[in-house]
Amino acid sequence: MHRVAVIAVPPATTFDLSIPELVLGETLIDGTPGYRVRICTARPGVVVTSGSLQVTVPYGLETVDDADTVIVTGTAARDDIDPRILSTLRRCAAQGKRIASICTGAFVLAQAGLLDGRRATTYWAKSEEFARRFPTVELRPDVLYVQDGNVLTSAGLSAGIDLCLHLVRSDYGAATANAVARLVVAAPVRPGGQAQFIKAPLPPETGTSLAATRSWALEQLHDPLTRAALAAHARTSIRTLSRKFHDETGHSPLQWLLHQRVIRAQELLETTDLPMEQVARLSGLATTDSLRLHLTRRTGLTPSAYRAAFTQHPRQWHTDTATT
């Protein structure tokens, strides 16, 4: 079981604080929980939040001692962080633990010096403040989450769900992450490089959404789909298709298709013993060379290494993995 310590930094953001336990807690491997999640804080007891709620956290910072992953969630306090929290995070980094932040938790990691010289992101509304205060951090203000070695940061609120699903995908594979996403009714397909905010996060009240076309495309990934084919299904022009695709997903149609095909290839590698040629064909990547190229870019593993990692034992996170 992968052990996760979540550090609550008061005033804590209650939504952010709930995400790791809700998402990671739904991860089951052969009926056994994949994660043990414990929320801790510098001073156990009642923790003030950024709203009207108060939460009781029974665990102290010693909880991180046996944790594999440490997550700092959002906080309204971006200054004068408890030095005990900062020293704990520095010690975790020195021990090689995986460390992540959700939303403004990135300010805490930055104050601990863990983001110096690294790529990182945070809640877009606080990005200017972050860039001004921490100029040695390579801030990516427009993406959902960033992994730089064993340090991960995410944007605000629901991007924390994407980050936690990314952790599940890294540890236990795409099939398990997609199963968890269905349980928590979240989109399992948003890559870290997707924009934090898009023009049409929900179908517009007037006009049409491309949701039906995307659902249709997921059933046709094995076919050589083109922008023209997608536009024909959506009954629109290629130009309008491209514009609306970007508005609704943050990606071009072909970028979105490629991401879905790599995910399909991951699932096939994890759940079947099909030859690589069939995996490439059924996922729409066409050839084994294309499968190898795109899977290696996405995961750092060749198809055969990926299959071995996820069919024999859960993958352990690697410090050389970088997702943007």
N, C-alpha and C positions, 0 to 999 in steps of 0.2 A: 504494500500500500504506500502510495506517494503521500508524504506528510507536508501539509501546507499551513504556514502560520500567517494570519492576516493581522496586520498592525493597525489598530484604530488610533488615529491622531485627532484629538479633540480640537475644535468642534468638528465632529465627524459627519460626513455626508451619508445619511442612512441608506440611500439607494445604492451607492457604491459599496457600502459595507456589507450589504446583503448579497451582492452578486457572486463572489467566489464560492460561498457555501451553497447557494442555490444551483449554480451551474456545475461546479466540480462535484457537488454532492449527488448529482444525478448520474455520475459516471459509474457504470457497473461493468466489471470484467468477469465473465462466466458467473454472474450472479453475486460477485464480491465487490464491495466498494473499491473504486480505483484510487480514491483520495480520502485522507483524514484531514479535515479542516478545523483549525482552532483559531478563534479571534482573541487577540491579546492587546494589551495596552501598557503604558508605562506605570500607571497607577490603577490597579484592578478595582472594580466597583462601578459606580454609575459614571458613564461617559456622556458628556454634553455633546449634543449634535448641532448642526447648523439650522435645524428647525425647532419645532415645539416638542419633539420627542426626546426622551432620554433612554439610553440603553445600558444594560448592566453587562459588563465584561468581566468574567471571573478569573481570567488568566493574565499573568504578568509576562514580561518580555523574555523570561527564561523559556517560554514556549518555543522560541525560535531555535533553541539549542539542537533539537533533534529534527528540525524541519529541513526538507529538501528544497522547498520553495518558500520565499517570503514575499508577501504582497502588501503594499501600502496603499490604502484607499484614499479617496478624496477628503480634503479637509478645508475648512474655511480659514484655517491659520496657515498663512504662507510665510510668516516670520516667526522668529523666536520659537522654533521647534524644540521640544524637550530634548536636552543634550543626551539623555539616556537612550532615546530613540535613535539619534544620529550615530552614537557610538555603537549601538547594537547593529545597525545597518552596515557600518564600516567593518565590523567584525565578521558579519555574514559574508560580505564581499571578499574579505581576505580568506575565508574558508572555502570559497568557490561555490557558495549556494546560488541558486537561481533567484533573482530578485526582480520584482515587477511592481508597477504602480498603475493605479487607475485615476484618471482625471488629474486633479491638482496634487495628487500624491507625488507627481513628478517633481514638484517644488521641494518635497522632503528629500527625495533621492539626490537632487541637485545640491541641496544644502549639506548633505553628507559627503559631497564630492564624488559620488558614484557615476555621474553623467559627464564629467569633464572629458572632452575629446570624443564623446560618443554621440551617435544619432539618437534623437529622442523626440517625443511629442507630448502634448498636454491638451487640455481643453482649449478650443480655439479662442474663446473669449478672453483667456488669460495669456495668450501666446505673446503678445507684445510686452507685457510685464515680465514674462519668463525670459524672453530674448534679451531684454535690457539688463536683467539682474544676473543672468548666467551666460555671458558672451562666449565662454569656452565650450558650450554645448552646441552641437549641430542640430538646431531645432528644425523639425519637420512639422509645421503648424497645420498642415492640411490633410493629414492622413489619420486613419483609425488607430493604428498601433504600429510600433517599431520594435524590432528585436535587434539588439547589437550585442553579440556575444551572449553572455548569460544575464543580461539586463534588458528588461522589457518595459515599455511605457505605453500607455493608451490615452486616447482622447477622453472626453467627458461622458459620463452617464452610460448610455447603452453601448458605447464602444468598449466598456469594461466587459460586457458579455462577449463581444468579438474576441477580446484578448483571452478570456478564460477558455473559449472554444478553441482558440489557437493553441493554448497549453495542452488541452485534451488531445488535439490533433497531433501535436508534437510528441506527446507521451504514449498515446495509445492508437493513433492512426485516424484516417479520415472517416472510416465507417463508424467508429465509436463516437467521434465528434459529431457526425451528422445525426446519429441516434440521440445524443444528448440535446442537440439543437431542436430536434422534433419534440422532445419531452418538455423543453422550456419555451416552446413556440417561438424560436428565434431563427433568423436566416443563417444557414450553415455555410454560406458561400462567399461571405464578404472578405476579400483579401485585405491585408493590412494597408496596402497602398490606396485603398478607396478613399475618396474625399470624406472628410468629417461631416460635411453637410452638402446636400444636393438640392437641386431646384424643386424636385417633386418627390419628396420622401414618401408621400401617399398619392394614390391616383387622384388626379385633379377633379374638382367638382364638375367642370365642363371639359369636354374633349375626351380623349381616350388614353388609356394606359397600355403599355407594351407588356404587361404582366402575362397575358394570355400567350403572347408570342414567345416570351421567355420560357414559359411552361412547355409549350410545344417544342421549342428547340432542345430542351433537356431530354425529350423523348427521341430526338433525332440526332444526337451527338455523333452517332456512328456514320452519319451521312456527311458528305462534303458541303456543309452549309456555307452559303455566301451571304453577303449583305443583300443581294438581290432576292434570294430566297426568303430571308427574314422580312424584307420589305413587302414582298408579295403576300406573305401570311398576314402581316399587319395591315395590308391594304393601304400602304402609304409609299411615298417616294424614298429612295435611298438617303437622300439628304435629310428628310424629316426623320427617318428612322435613326440615323446617326445622332442627330440633335437630341431626340427624345430619349434614346438609349443613354446618352451621357447625362441628361437631366435626371433620369430615374435611377441610374446605377453608379454614376461617376466614372464609367468606362465606355469605350467604343464598343460596338457590337463584336468585333473580332477579338478584342482583349477579353471581353466577358466570356466568349465562347472558349477561348484558350484556357481560361481559369477553370471553367466547368469541366473541360476535357481532362485536365490534369487531375482534378478531384475524382472524376470517374475512373481514371487509370489507377489512382491510389486505392480506391475501393475494390477494384477487380484484383489488384495485386494482393490485397489483404485477405479477400474472402474467397478467392478461387485459385486453382492451380493451372489456369489456362496458360498456354505458351505465350511468350512475349509478343509474337506476331498477332495473335488474337486480341491480346490486351490493347495493343496499339490500334488495331482496326475497330474494336468495339467502343473504344473511348473517342474515336474520331481523330486520333493523332497520326493515323495512317501507317507509319513505318516505325520499326524498332529504333531507328536512328533518331526520329523525331521524339519518340517516347523517352529515350535516354536523355536527349538534350533538355527537354522541358521539365522532366521530373528532377533531373540533377540541379537545374537552376532553382527549382522551387524548394527542394528538400535537402540538397547536398548529397543525396544518395542515388546510386544507379538503380534501375528497376530490380535487378536481382538482389542487391543489398537491401533495398526497401522491403521487398517481399520477405527476406530472411529476418529482418528486424521486427516486422509486425506479425508474422505468422508463428514465430518461435517464442518470442517474448516481447512485452511492451518496449517500445523504443525509449531509451534514456535520452534526455535532452543533451544537446551538444553545444559547447560554448562557441563553436565556429559557425553556427547557423545565424543568418541575418535575414529578416523578413522586413520588407518595406512596401 
